[in-house]
Amino acid sequence: MAISFVSTDKAPAAIGPYSQAAKVGPFLFASGQIPLRADGTLVEGDVVEQTHQVFSNIQAVLAEAGGNLTNVVKATVFIKDMNDFGQLNEVYGQYFGDHKPARSTVEVARLPRDVKVEIEIVAYIG
């Protein structure tokens, strides 16, 4: 099965030797998104503001691949401070609504650019 790589200018460019997402058959594996705007500038607000930007990026990558948030089957959330979990979870719920993909949430010591949140997803885009 061939791998195709997804790239959009509506989300920040990869800042290392990786792609925004890789599509294998009907599955899309999106790299972790941090709260960078498409132009590469950082959203330096609280976890709520940062999480909204992360979802904006995720939606842009999904759209480029022909999908949307309802295609997400798994999300992995990396959070800098578990004390922010409630606020992050509220924003997360606004985007997924009744669609409830599998999820893992992990508190980490540090994230790129010292952001508060990073989210990666796996989607099924038939």
Buried (B, 14 or more C-beta within 10 A) or exposed (E): EEEEEBEBEEBBEEEEEEBBBBBEEEBBBBBBBBBBEBEEEBBEEEBBBBBBBBBBBBBBBBBBBEBBBEBBEBBBBBBBEEEBBEBBBEBBEEBBEEEEBEBEBEEEEEBEEEBBBBBBBBBBBE
